């Protein structure tokens, strides 16, 4: 039979595989939830900043600089005219045509506040646009810090998942060993049985699968004991039934050998030899019926001519 891992280790490996699967699913779900949550917070902050700036530009009073809630204040402000042309930005490099949000997006934002995600100046950008009286104001932020945070979070989650898998292997082994201990005890008790001592196994545990296994083994032992007793009874009765006629036959042959002449002596000796062999077999059967093994040394010198060649001929 092909060798494999012990059952305890197979259960531990299955527990580790299940934990690894659950840990992987948890990692994916957690990553998605955290990522969506961070991006949603960023977009909400950008929408609030765009609305605050639009209110300032609409009234021409006050300043929104102190109320901007963008990430660490690292936002870029842009102002677009009625024709969706970029008029000004809070940083010079964001006033170029390559840094402008697509005109169709700006035109749509002239009617209703609009979020936008894209790439400007070769970097990813999250933006919120809000209309005011004569144009559109846009607040832009670089979300790259989110990816760095998520990368750190992913590494941490992977380490935690690996630790959980290793821990699950250990715990799975301990749990499997504890769960299989009753089976191990039953196996040890079965190994101590022999054909002459087919005693029922003792099991005082709960009524579970192991209890059903013990009941099945005890039922098998009961049937084996019945079969053994029936076999011994048959052998004993057969031996006794054969013993009597063989004894009589030996007596008849002994008397015939004394009364017969020399012509019949050889044949009678062969018959007496066969009868003696049959008597030994009957005695062996009788000992087996008592559950004893034939161990005594019973020498019998074989005459090749009389015992082998002549009967075969």
C-alpha atoms as one frame of an Amber mdcrd trajectory, in Angstrom:
protein
   0.000   0.000   0.000   1.186   3.492  -0.776   2.657   5.232   2.250   1.314
   8.638   3.169   1.033  11.111   5.977  -0.479   9.939   9.263  -4.117  10.836
   9.762  -3.231  13.396  12.436  -0.977  15.297  10.064  -3.502  15.027   7.233
  -6.103  16.691   9.443  -3.555  19.356  10.429  -2.686  20.018   6.769  -6.373
  20.291   5.875  -6.869  22.749   8.726  -3.885  24.768   7.510  -5.197  24.757
   3.931  -8.640  25.880   5.099  -7.069  28.634   7.186  -4.913  29.725   4.252
  -7.997  29.904   2.022  -9.955  31.893   4.593  -6.970  34.137   5.242  -6.592
  34.792   1.515 -10.259  35.653   1.134 -10.091  37.869   4.213  -6.995  39.590
   2.815  -8.702  40.323  -0.505 -11.921  41.552   1.100 -10.072  43.662   3.674
  -7.870  45.195   0.997 -10.882  46.069  -1.149 -12.831  47.534   1.774  -9.905
  49.640   3.019  -9.005  50.815  -0.484 -12.562  51.844  -1.293 -12.905  53.514
   2.088  -9.729  55.583   1.699 -10.592  56.620  -1.854 -14.123  57.516  -0.795
 -12.786  59.688   2.044 -10.424  61.440  -0.390 -13.204  62.102  -2.900 -15.526
  63.379  -0.185 -12.840  65.793   1.001 -12.250  66.977  -2.544 -15.973  67.558
  -3.105 -16.176  69.611   0.088 -13.113  71.649  -0.918 -14.502  72.272  -4.412
 -17.843  73.407  -2.970 -16.072  75.750  -0.514 -13.942  77.265  -3.289 -16.957
  77.669  -5.567 -18.732  79.566  -2.783 -15.721  81.876  -2.336 -15.475  82.586
  -6.068 -19.228  83.097  -6.331 -19.330  85.754  -3.585 -15.850  87.115  -4.031
 -15.508  87.323  -0.268 -13.361  85.423   2.189 -10.797  82.705   1.623 -11.085
  78.930   1.555  -7.405  78.357   2.224  -7.923  77.630   5.902 -10.872  75.298
   5.368  -9.507  72.973   2.706  -9.606  69.363   3.923  -7.560  67.694   1.193
  -4.831  65.166   2.101  -2.166  66.996   4.151  -3.103  70.150   2.313  -1.324
  68.811  -0.805  -4.061  69.762  -3.268  -3.903  71.707  -6.500  -6.513  74.328
  -7.367  -7.540  75.099 -10.947  -9.983  77.629 -12.342 -11.664  77.111 -15.726
 -13.507  79.765 -17.737 -16.944  79.457 -19.380 -15.442  77.770 -22.443 -13.733
  75.082 -20.359 -10.358  76.744 -20.886  -7.832  76.533 -18.037  -7.332  80.051
 -16.623  -5.159  79.591 -13.551  -3.771  77.059 -11.079  -2.235  77.144  -7.626
   1.032  75.806  -9.043   2.716  76.918 -12.275   3.222  73.413 -13.659  -0.528
  72.814 -13.418  -1.362  75.758 -15.664  -0.148  74.042 -18.852  -2.431  72.467
 -21.419  -1.166  68.989 -20.462  -2.443  69.580 -16.903  -5.971  70.539 -17.993
  -8.926  68.302 -17.301 -10.706  67.161 -20.503 -13.073  69.907 -21.774 -16.144
  67.662 -21.862 -15.718  66.924 -18.164 -15.338  70.637 -17.386 -18.413  71.507
 -19.469 -20.449  68.910 -17.611 -19.195  70.237 -14.268 -20.512  73.690 -15.266
 -24.000  72.305 -14.659 -23.504  70.033 -11.665 -20.558  69.192  -9.354 -18.590
  66.349 -10.913 -15.902  63.964  -9.619 -13.152  62.866 -12.011 -10.292  60.353
 -11.982  -7.564  60.287 -14.588  -3.909  60.908 -15.423  -2.409  64.388 -15.730
   1.273  65.174 -16.192   2.022  61.449 -16.112   0.582  60.844 -12.661  -2.805
  59.609 -11.385  -5.163  62.339 -10.242  -8.389  62.442  -8.241 -10.387  65.644
  -8.803 -13.656  67.291  -7.826 -15.175  70.080  -9.966 -17.836  72.562  -8.885
 -19.448  75.382 -10.867 -19.585  79.029  -9.844 -20.983  82.105 -11.556 -18.498
  82.477 -14.447 -16.685  79.134 -14.591 -15.647  75.973 -12.852 -13.246  75.420
  -9.985 -11.352  72.125  -9.644  -9.529  70.643  -6.682  -6.967  67.951  -7.603
  -5.032  65.524  -5.395  -2.375  62.891  -6.045  -3.622  59.539  -4.616  -0.225
  57.836  -4.789   0.088  57.984  -1.007  -2.967  55.716  -0.839  -1.236  53.009
  -2.859   1.807  53.228  -0.584  -0.436  52.859   2.445  -2.224  49.935   0.848
   1.088  48.256  -0.013   2.174  48.508   3.622  -1.200  47.178   4.716  -0.939
  44.265   2.259   2.480  43.252   3.555   1.199  43.363   7.115  -1.854  41.282
   6.226   0.300  38.739   4.386   2.547  38.334   7.419  -0.476  37.934   9.668
  -1.994  35.385   7.255   1.253  33.384   7.160   1.408  33.393  10.957  -2.213
  32.217  11.089  -1.485  29.351   8.695   1.482  28.177  10.790  -0.562  28.529
  13.960  -3.457  26.638  12.399  -1.115  23.743  11.532  -0.036  23.496  15.163
  -3.549  23.884  16.525  -4.914  21.483  13.894  -2.348  18.865  14.902  -3.191
  19.230  18.598  -6.934  19.119  17.899  -6.584  16.110  15.581  -4.401  14.275
  18.097  -6.925  14.925  20.865  -9.854  13.923  18.634  -8.187  10.709  17.445
  -6.939   9.624  20.877 -10.010   7.365  21.481  -9.403   5.679  18.116  -5.753
   5.140  19.042  -6.778   3.569  22.363  -9.222   1.255  20.584  -6.490   0.217
  18.139  -4.158  -0.632  21.033  -6.842  -2.727  22.720  -7.582  -4.561  19.482
  -3.873  -5.298  18.992  -3.795  -7.049  22.411  -6.539  -9.508  21.427  -5.781
 -13.072  20.359  -7.955 -15.927  18.996  -8.408 -17.367  22.513  -9.326 -14.012
  24.124 -11.863 -12.269  21.925 -13.145 -10.055  24.696 -15.358  -7.015  23.938
 -13.625  -3.644  23.865 -14.385  -1.236  26.670 -15.360   2.277  25.638 -16.762
   4.816  28.086 -16.765   7.886  25.829 -19.723   9.813  24.425 -22.146   8.369
  21.899 -20.282   9.516  18.821 -18.592   8.012  15.775 -15.933   6.351  17.932
 -18.665   4.692  20.033 -20.248   3.330  16.854 -16.832   2.051  15.744 -16.373
   0.279  19.100 -19.835  -1.271  18.790 -19.065  -2.486  15.273 -15.755  -4.038
  16.383 -17.440  -5.685  19.386 -20.112  -7.134  17.119 -17.364  -8.493  14.842
 -15.560  -9.983  17.863 -18.812 -11.613  19.001 -19.284 -13.230  15.592 -15.662
 -14.386  15.529 -16.044 -15.918  18.987 -19.191 -17.719  17.897 -17.456 -19.004
  14.765 -14.458 -20.127  16.831 -16.659 -21.941  19.349 -18.662 -23.573  16.552
 -15.457 -24.707  14.859 -14.069 -26.147  18.084 -17.352 -27.909  18.809 -17.335
 -29.413  15.328 -13.726 -30.558  15.668 -14.323 -32.034  19.117 -17.422 -33.923
  18.036 -15.758 -35.120  14.837 -12.652 -36.237  16.718 -14.695 -38.173  19.281
 -16.818 -39.753  16.571 -13.703 -40.849  14.661 -11.788 -41.960  17.729 -14.139
 -44.770  18.645 -14.263 -46.565  15.267 -10.516 -46.102  14.803  -9.853 -47.705
  18.167 -12.112 -50.588  17.218 -10.464 -50.838  13.816  -7.003 -51.024  15.382
  -8.184 -53.815  17.675  -9.654 -55.723  14.781  -6.442 -55.339  12.799  -4.318
 -56.479  15.751  -6.470 -59.601  16.174  -6.451 -60.245  12.434  -2.644 -59.989
  12.406  -2.430 -62.632  15.145  -4.840 -64.990  13.420  -3.843 -64.472   9.773
  -1.105 -66.341   8.076   2.156 -64.977   6.658   0.518 -64.194   3.311  -1.725
 -61.522   4.821   0.749 -60.161   7.380   2.256 -57.540   5.049  -1.106 -56.114
   4.042  -2.271 -56.030   7.639   0.880 -54.170   8.663   0.164 -51.519   5.985
  -3.391 -51.167   7.237  -2.216 -50.850  10.865   0.288 -48.165   9.786  -2.451
 -46.169   8.022  -4.698 -46.578  11.034  -1.956 -45.248  13.340  -1.520 -42.208
  11.094  -5.246 -41.536  11.150  -5.250 -41.885  14.944  -2.527 -39.249  15.232
  -4.556 -36.910  13.007  -7.630 -37.434  15.171  -5.612 -36.639  18.312  -4.334
 -33.449  16.648  -7.890 -32.427  15.749  -8.988 -33.052  19.326  -6.202 -30.833
  20.680  -7.096 -28.086  18.178 -10.718 -28.269  19.315  -9.469 -27.469  22.824
  -7.570 -24.431  21.538  -4.173 -26.067  21.974  -1.355 -26.219  19.483   0.374
 -29.520  18.799   3.881 -28.825  20.015   5.126 -32.177  21.385   7.837 -33.949
  19.446   6.436 -37.163  17.978   9.188 -38.900  15.985   8.150 -41.133  13.115
  10.754 -42.864  11.012   9.717 -42.972   7.382  10.368 -46.202   5.518  10.737
 -45.053   1.927   9.781 -48.426   0.554   6.839 -49.170   2.823   5.559 -45.649
   3.521   6.165 -43.936   0.168   6.958 -46.137  -2.787   4.557 -49.008  -2.148
   1.459 -46.828  -1.413   2.160 -44.752  -4.490   2.558 -47.909  -6.596
